[in-house]
Every structure is written in structure tokens, then in C-alpha cells.
């Protein structure tokens, strides 16, 4: 017998039952009916799936019926576009859009704020590759690669072609701080 002593001095005895063994009995079959529990779980899962499908179908049907029977707005009712606040609108707000240089508008409502920069960046890169175009689509600027090739082949203009050009020829006249702007001096930027 094992004895345990509690804090108040009371002793409890637990009988030693380690010598008792019943090798014929593995578990008590009356504790739980496994097949009934599994059957219940399967029936419950099937029932949940059927009810979910039925409710989804019912809501779609009722929403479609409601949309058909909804009254048409009156002639004085504002359209969705008229309800929007005036320009400029906040980024990712309803009605927010970007108008590109070619007149095309890109709808950016409910998108991340970086999407405006991405759209404009694509337009800028297109302008660098193909040249700047006006509203009618005529090219008014030169692609950057063509401009660099032209500068390399022709030079930078009349001052660049002069063999005697000095760095002071490129200086600009700036007012001096000591004269409070009354006198100027040549400075290189």
C-alpha cells in the first residue's frame, strides 16, 4: 500500500492493484458505438453540403427575381456618374480614373494607390521609345535613342563646334549676394 500525506497531516491509502490483469478484455464495447458515431458524422456532413447548396441556389433565385421586379428610377434620378464627387477624387475611391495624353481614360477605382504610377510610368516609357505624340497622334518629339544618336553624330550646336570654346563661354550671369543683386558675376552651374 502506498501512503500519501496531505498538508494537514491526513493520510490516504491507495490499494495496490498492479497485480490484477484481465487479458481477455481489451476495451469495453459498451462505452461507445463507433459505427453509429461515424454514420452520424457522414450524415451530418452530407446534410451540411445539401443545405449549403440549397441556400446558395435560393439566394441567387431570389436576387434575380428582385432585380427583375425593381422599379426603374425616375427621370430626375441621378445616374451613378452624377453621384460621384467632383474632380480630383481620392486614389482608389469610386470614380477615380487617369486620363492619358492620347485621350484614353483608365479606370483605377478600388485599386492600389501605386496603380496610378504604374499606368503613367508605362505611358512615359512608351513616349521614350516612340517619341512624344500630340492629341491627334502626330509625333512631336523624338525617341530618346534617336536623339542620342543625332547628338553623337552632329554635335551639340554652334558653341560645341568651335575649337576655341572655353568653359567660361558657358557660364551664366548671376546676381551677387554682396551687392544685393545690383552687380552680376559669371558662374558655372
C-alpha positions as CSV (number, residue, x, y, z in Angstrom):
1,X,0.0,0.0,0.0
2,X,1.2,3.4,-0.9
3,X,0.6,6.1,1.6
4,X,0.3,9.8,0.9
5,X,0.3,12.5,3.4
6,X,-1.6,15.7,2.8
7,X,-0.5,19.1,4.1
8,X,-3.0,18.9,7.1
9,X,-1.5,15.6,8.3
10,X,-4.2,13.4,6.9
11,X,-3.0,10.2,5.4
12,X,-4.7,8.5,2.4
13,X,-4.1,4.9,1.4
14,X,-4.3,3.7,-2.2
15,X,-4.6,0.0,-2.7
16,X,-2.0,-1.6,-5.0
17,X,-3.9,-3.1,-8.0
18,X,-1.0,-3.7,-10.3
19,X,-1.2,-7.5,-9.8
20,X,-4.8,-7.6,-11.3
21,X,-4.8,-8.3,-15.0
22,X,-7.6,-9.4,-17.4
23,X,-6.0,-10.4,-20.7
24,X,-9.4,-11.4,-22.3
25,X,-10.8,-7.9,-22.3
26,X,-9.1,-5.2,-24.5
27,X,-11.7,-2.5,-24.3
28,X,-15.2,-2.1,-23.0
29,X,-17.5,-2.4,-26.0
30,X,-20.4,-0.8,-24.2
31,X,-18.6,2.5,-23.9
32,X,-19.1,3.8,-27.4
33,X,-20.7,2.6,-30.6
34,X,-18.1,3.6,-33.3
35,X,-20.2,2.8,-36.3
36,X,-23.0,5.0,-35.0
37,X,-20.7,7.9,-34.5
38,X,-19.1,7.6,-38.0
39,X,-22.6,7.2,-39.6
40,X,-23.8,10.4,-37.7
41,X,-20.7,12.4,-38.9
42,X,-21.2,11.3,-42.5
43,X,-24.9,12.1,-42.5
44,X,-24.1,15.5,-40.8
45,X,-21.5,16.4,-43.5
46,X,-23.9,15.4,-46.3
47,X,-26.7,17.4,-44.8
48,X,-24.5,20.5,-44.4
49,X,-23.4,20.2,-48.1
50,X,-27.1,19.8,-49.3
51,X,-28.3,22.7,-47.2
52,X,-25.5,25.0,-48.3
53,X,-26.1,24.2,-51.9
54,X,-29.9,24.8,-51.5
55,X,-29.4,28.1,-49.7
56,X,-26.9,29.3,-52.4
57,X,-29.4,28.4,-55.1
58,X,-32.3,30.0,-53.2
59,X,-30.4,33.3,-52.7
60,X,-29.4,33.5,-56.4
61,X,-33.0,32.9,-57.4
62,X,-34.4,35.5,-55.0
63,X,-31.8,38.1,-56.0
64,X,-32.6,37.6,-59.7
65,X,-36.3,37.9,-59.0
66,X,-35.8,41.1,-57.0
67,X,-33.7,42.6,-59.8
68,X,-36.4,41.9,-62.3
69,X,-39.1,43.5,-60.2
70,X,-37.2,46.5,-59.0
71,X,-38.8,49.7,-60.2
72,X,-37.0,51.9,-62.7
73,X,-35.5,55.1,-61.4
74,X,-37.5,58.3,-62.1
75,X,-36.5,60.8,-64.8
76,X,-35.0,63.2,-62.2
77,X,-32.9,60.5,-60.5
78,X,-29.1,61.0,-60.7
79,X,-27.0,58.5,-62.5
80,X,-24.1,56.7,-60.9
81,X,-21.7,59.1,-62.6
82,X,-23.6,62.2,-61.5
83,X,-23.4,61.0,-57.8
84,X,-19.6,61.0,-57.8
85,X,-17.8,63.9,-56.1
86,X,-16.2,66.5,-58.3
87,X,-12.6,66.0,-59.6
88,X,-10.0,65.5,-58.2
89,X,-11.0,62.3,-56.5
90,X,-9.1,60.3,-53.9
91,X,-7.0,57.4,-55.1
92,X,-8.9,54.1,-55.0
93,X,-12.2,55.9,-54.5
94,X,-15.2,55.2,-56.7
95,X,-14.9,57.1,-60.0
96,X,-11.1,57.6,-59.8
97,X,-9.5,57.4,-63.2
98,X,-6.5,58.7,-65.1
99,X,-6.7,60.4,-68.4
100,X,-3.7,59.6,-70.6
101,X,-2.1,62.0,-73.1
102,X,-3.7,60.2,-76.0
103,X,-7.2,60.9,-74.6
104,X,-7.7,57.4,-73.3
105,X,-9.1,57.0,-69.7
106,X,-8.0,54.2,-67.4
107,X,-10.4,53.3,-64.6
108,X,-8.4,52.9,-61.3
109,X,-11.2,52.8,-58.7
110,X,-10.8,50.3,-55.9
111,X,-7.2,49.5,-56.9
112,X,-3.9,50.0,-55.0
113,X,-2.6,53.6,-55.0
114,X,0.6,52.5,-56.9
115,X,-1.6,51.6,-59.9
116,X,-1.8,55.3,-61.0
117,X,2.0,55.5,-61.0
118,X,2.3,52.2,-62.9
119,X,-0.1,53.4,-65.7
120,X,1.7,56.7,-66.0
121,X,5.1,55.0,-66.0
122,X,4.0,52.8,-68.9
123,X,2.9,55.9,-70.8
124,X,6.2,57.6,-70.1
125,X,8.2,54.6,-71.2
126,X,6.2,54.4,-74.4
127,X,6.9,58.1,-75.1
128,X,10.6,57.5,-74.6
129,X,10.6,54.6,-77.1
130,X,8.3,56.0,-79.8
131,X,8.5,59.8,-79.3
132,X,6.1,62.2,-77.8
133,X,2.7,62.5,-79.6
134,X,0.1,65.2,-79.6
135,X,-3.7,64.7,-79.3
136,X,-4.1,63.9,-83.0
137,X,-1.4,61.2,-82.8
138,X,1.3,63.1,-84.7
139,X,4.8,62.6,-83.4
140,X,6.1,66.0,-81.9
141,X,9.1,64.6,-80.1
142,X,11.9,62.3,-81.0
143,X,12.6,58.9,-79.3
144,X,15.4,59.2,-76.8
145,X,17.6,56.7,-78.6
146,X,17.3,58.6,-81.9
147,X,18.0,61.9,-80.1
148,X,21.2,60.5,-78.5
149,X,22.4,59.1,-81.9
150,X,21.7,62.5,-83.5
151,X,23.7,64.4,-80.8
152,X,26.6,61.9,-81.2
153,X,26.7,62.3,-85.0
154,X,26.1,66.1,-85.3
155,X,27.4,67.5,-82.0
156,X,25.7,70.0,-79.6
157,X,25.4,73.1,-81.7
158,X,27.4,76.1,-82.8
159,X,29.4,76.5,-79.5
160,X,30.3,72.8,-79.4
161,X,31.8,73.0,-82.9
162,X,34.0,76.0,-82.1
163,X,37.6,74.7,-81.5
164,X,38.4,77.7,-79.2
165,X,35.5,77.4,-76.9
166,X,36.3,77.9,-73.2
167,X,34.4,76.8,-70.2
168,X,33.7,80.4,-69.3
169,X,31.7,80.8,-72.5
170,X,29.1,78.5,-71.0
171,X,28.9,80.5,-67.7
172,X,25.8,82.5,-66.9
173,X,25.5,85.8,-65.1
174,X,24.1,85.6,-61.6
175,X,23.5,88.4,-59.2
176,X,25.9,88.5,-56.3
177,X,24.8,88.4,-52.7
178,X,27.3,91.0,-51.5
179,X,25.8,93.7,-53.9
180,X,22.2,92.7,-53.1
181,X,21.7,91.9,-56.7
182,X,23.0,95.1,-58.2
183,X,26.1,93.5,-59.8
184,X,26.4,90.2,-61.6
185,X,29.2,87.7,-62.0
186,X,29.7,84.7,-64.3
187,X,29.1,81.4,-62.6
188,X,29.1,77.8,-63.8
189,X,26.2,75.7,-62.7
